[in-house]
Amino acid sequence: MFIQTESTPNPATLKFLPGQTVLDAGTADFPGAEAAAVSPLARRIFAAGNVTGVFLGSDFVTVTKAEGIDWAHLKPAILGAIMEHFQSGAPVIEGSAQAAGGHAAHDGPDADIVRQIKELLDTRVRPAVAQDGGDITFHGFDRGIVYLHMQGACAGCPSSTLTLKMGIENLLRHYIPEVIEVRPVAA
């Protein structure tokens, strides 16, 4: 098994490409070791030490390291953990736990606007941020303000504010006049 790595715009995060499917559908975000209880793969990666987040996509694993830790020291342990997992035959997600589909549900008078927001996110934004090892999902819409949840490499990325304001906010405002602003939300 040959696992490729790619840097991301977030220097604390590295994208690992195992060359096979990681998740059949959706994504899974583990912002800490305690959240990884349902994922043997994420548990192995956290066990390598100095890991603060694991994000699983369709064909990649994004790992965020602790501050002050050098990738040169941590990367071999993570590569080993990923390789061991896939060679073990264990599932990526255990039992009835499911990968997340992404967006939060939203009903009410703004349902049509929210549908348009989700469609733009799915077709224009999410494929681009997945290339960088992350994901951005809809969290809410209230009085013209769109709330988005940033995951994987996007969470804590120095350029995430620029991505939100100059990229996503401009895109949504261009196509949906009811959108006034875009704001991030914590998990």
C-alpha positions as CSV (number, residue, x, y, z in Angstrom):
1,M,0.0,0.0,0.0
2,F,1.3,3.4,-1.0
3,I,-0.1,6.4,0.9
4,Q,0.4,9.8,-0.7
5,T,0.4,13.0,1.3
6,E,-0.6,16.5,0.2
7,S,-0.1,19.8,2.1
8,T,-3.2,21.9,2.7
9,P,-3.6,25.7,3.2
10,N,-3.6,25.0,6.9
11,P,0.0,24.3,8.0
12,A,-1.2,22.3,11.0
13,T,-3.1,19.9,8.7
14,L,-1.9,17.3,6.3
15,K,-4.0,15.3,3.8
16,F,-3.3,11.6,3.5
17,L,-4.5,9.7,0.3
18,P,-4.5,5.9,0.9
19,G,-5.3,5.1,-2.7
20,Q,-8.6,3.5,-1.8
21,T,-12.1,4.5,-0.6
22,V,-12.1,5.8,3.0
23,L,-15.9,6.5,3.3
24,D,-18.5,5.4,0.8
25,A,-20.7,8.5,1.5
26,G,-20.5,11.6,3.5
27,T,-17.7,12.7,5.8
28,A,-16.7,12.2,9.4
29,D,-15.1,14.8,11.7
30,F,-13.3,13.9,14.9
31,P,-12.2,17.1,16.6
32,G,-10.7,15.2,19.5
33,A,-9.8,11.6,20.6
34,E,-12.9,11.2,22.6
35,A,-15.1,11.8,19.5
36,A,-13.3,9.0,17.7
37,A,-14.9,6.2,19.7
38,V,-16.9,5.0,16.6
39,S,-13.9,4.9,14.2
40,P,-11.1,2.4,14.5
41,L,-9.2,4.3,11.9
42,A,-9.4,7.6,13.8
43,R,-8.6,5.9,17.1
44,R,-5.4,4.5,15.6
45,I,-4.4,7.9,14.3
46,F,-5.1,9.7,17.6
47,A,-3.0,6.9,19.3
48,A,0.0,8.1,17.3
49,G,0.1,11.1,19.7
50,N,0.2,14.8,19.1
51,V,-2.9,14.6,16.9
52,T,-5.7,17.1,17.6
53,G,-8.2,16.3,14.8
54,V,-9.0,13.7,12.2
55,F,-11.3,14.2,9.3
56,L,-12.4,11.5,6.9
57,G,-13.6,12.0,3.3
58,S,-14.4,9.8,0.4
59,D,-10.8,9.0,-0.5
60,F,-8.7,10.9,2.0
61,V,-7.8,11.3,5.7
62,T,-7.0,14.8,7.0
63,V,-5.0,15.0,10.2
64,T,-4.4,18.1,12.3
65,K,-1.3,18.1,14.6
66,A,-0.7,19.7,17.9
67,E,1.0,23.1,18.0
68,G,4.8,23.0,18.1
69,I,5.0,19.5,16.7
70,D,7.0,19.0,13.5
71,W,5.4,17.0,10.7
72,A,8.7,15.2,10.0
73,H,8.4,13.5,13.4
74,L,4.6,12.8,13.3
75,K,4.0,11.8,9.7
76,P,5.7,8.4,9.8
77,A,3.5,7.3,12.8
78,I,0.3,8.5,11.0
79,L,1.3,6.7,7.8
80,G,1.9,3.5,9.9
81,A,-1.5,3.9,11.6
82,I,-3.4,4.3,8.3
83,M,-1.5,1.4,6.7
84,E,-2.2,-0.9,9.8
85,H,-5.9,0.0,9.7
86,F,-6.4,-0.8,6.1
87,Q,-4.4,-4.0,6.4
88,S,-6.5,-5.1,9.4
89,G,-9.7,-5.2,7.5
90,A,-11.5,-3.3,10.3
91,P,-14.3,-1.0,9.3
92,V,-13.6,2.8,9.1
93,I,-16.8,3.5,11.1
94,E,-18.1,0.8,13.5
95,G,-21.6,-0.5,14.1
96,S,-24.6,1.6,13.2
97,A,-22.7,4.9,13.3
98,Q,-22.9,6.7,10.0
99,A,-20.8,9.2,8.2
100,A,-22.5,12.6,8.2
101,G,-24.4,13.8,5.1
102,G,-23.3,17.3,5.8
103,H,-25.9,20.0,6.1
104,A,-28.2,20.8,9.0
105,A,-31.9,20.5,8.3
106,H,-33.8,23.7,7.9
107,D,-37.6,24.2,7.6
108,G,-39.8,27.2,7.7
109,P,-40.3,30.4,5.6
110,D,-36.7,30.5,4.3
111,A,-36.7,26.9,3.1
112,D,-36.4,27.9,-0.6
113,I,-33.4,30.2,0.1
114,V,-31.8,27.5,2.2
115,R,-32.2,25.0,-0.6
116,Q,-30.4,27.4,-2.9
117,I,-27.6,27.9,-0.4
118,K,-27.1,24.2,0.1
119,E,-27.1,23.6,-3.7
120,L,-24.4,26.2,-4.2
121,L,-22.4,24.8,-1.4
122,D,-22.7,21.3,-2.8
123,T,-21.8,22.2,-6.4
124,R,-19.4,25.1,-6.0
125,V,-17.8,25.1,-2.5
126,R,-17.6,21.6,-1.1
127,P,-15.7,20.1,-4.0
128,A,-13.1,22.8,-3.9
129,V,-12.5,22.6,-0.2
130,A,-12.4,18.8,-0.3
131,Q,-9.4,19.2,-2.6
132,D,-7.7,20.9,0.4
133,G,-8.8,18.2,2.8
134,G,-11.7,19.9,4.4
135,D,-15.5,20.4,4.2
136,I,-17.9,23.3,4.8
137,T,-21.5,22.5,5.7
138,F,-24.6,24.6,6.2
139,H,-25.5,25.1,9.8
140,G,-28.2,27.8,9.7
141,F,-29.8,30.8,8.1
142,D,-31.2,33.7,10.1
143,R,-32.2,37.2,8.9
144,G,-29.8,37.2,5.9
145,I,-26.9,35.6,7.8
146,V,-25.6,32.2,6.7
147,Y,-23.9,30.1,9.4
148,L,-21.4,27.5,8.1
149,H,-19.5,24.8,9.9
150,M,-15.9,24.3,8.8
151,Q,-14.3,20.9,9.2
152,G,-11.0,19.1,8.5
153,A,-8.3,21.3,7.1
154,C,-10.8,24.2,7.0
155,A,-11.2,24.3,10.8
156,G,-8.6,26.6,12.2
157,C,-7.0,27.4,8.8
158,P,-5.4,30.9,8.7
159,S,-7.0,31.5,5.3
160,S,-10.5,30.3,6.3
161,T,-11.8,33.8,7.1
162,L,-10.7,35.0,3.6
163,T,-12.3,31.9,2.1
164,L,-15.6,32.6,3.9
165,K,-15.7,36.3,3.3
166,M,-14.2,36.8,-0.1
167,G,-15.1,33.5,-1.6
168,I,-18.2,31.9,-0.2
169,E,-20.0,35.1,0.9
170,N,-19.4,36.8,-2.4
171,L,-20.7,33.7,-4.3
172,L,-23.8,33.4,-2.2
173,R,-24.6,37.1,-2.3
174,H,-24.2,37.1,-6.1
175,Y,-26.7,34.3,-6.6
176,I,-29.0,34.8,-3.6
177,P,-29.8,38.5,-2.9
178,E,-31.3,37.6,0.5
179,V,-27.8,36.6,1.8
180,I,-26.2,39.5,3.6
181,E,-23.3,37.8,5.4
182,V,-21.6,34.5,6.1
183,R,-20.3,33.5,9.5
184,P,-18.5,30.4,10.8
185,V,-19.9,28.4,13.8
186,A,-18.0,26.1,16.2
187,A,-18.8,22.4,16.2
